[in-house]
């Protein structure tokens, strides 16, 4: 974590806090998620899923770190916040925007499914908005890889 400056808190979950950060000696801003060490298995699942994904509607993963008290995941900074906040503030979005967002959600989900990922926590607060008003799937903590599910299912004894 010595490579990053950590700034203000941007959000908070049950077991994590997300901060705005910046990579030292650059003007590259990032989001840095701090997770309790007790959640290591969940974070490693999220890192494993994030690591191989590259799509315009999926949050870009940079790296992860482990310190004495926390686990840290560094990913793309989305200054637009999340979709929940946008809906709460505006109540009603223009039809053109709703259509654009729907298309981006479908594109992102299609990409995830094509890559064997089940995104198991689809809700507006997990959909982030980048500086170009594009939607990004974030928070893969509950997501599963289909290969993991089929391997688990095949390990059950047959009747």
Residue, then its C-alpha position, 0 to 999 in steps of 0.5 A: x500500500x506504500x504506492x498509494x495516497x489514501x484520501x476521503x472515504x467514498x462508501x462503506x459496506x458491512x465488512x469494507x470501506x472504499x476510499x478515494x486514492x491516488x497512485x504516488x508520483x502520478x495523477x491516476x486516481x483509484x478506488x481502494x477498498x479496505x476489507x477486514x482480514x477475517x473476510x480473506x476468502x471472500x476477497x480472494x474470490x473477488x480478486x480471482x474473478x476480477x483479475x481476468x475480466x476486461x470489459x468497458x462495463x466492468x470495473x477495472x482491477x489494478x491490484x490487491x495487497x495484504x497488511x497486518x490488519x486489512x486486505x486491500x483491493x485497488x480498482x478503477x475510480x468512478x467519480x460518478x458514484x453509484x446508480x442508486x445515488x443517481x436514482x435517489x437524487x434525480x428520482x426520474x431519469x430521461x428515457x434516453x439515459x434509461x435506454x443507454x443504461x439498460x443496454x450497458x447493463x445487458x452488455x456487461x452481464x452478457x460479457x460476465x456470462x460469456x466468461x463463466x461468471x455469475x454476478x450474484x449481487x445485482x443492485x443499483x448500489x453495486x453499479x458504478x458510473x465512470x467519468x464518461x457516464x458509463x456503467x460499471x459492474x463492481x463488487x464481485x464479493x458474492x459472484x461465482x465462477x460457473x466452473x467452481x459451481x460445477x466442480x462443487x456439484x460433481x463432488x456430491x455423492x450420487x444416489 
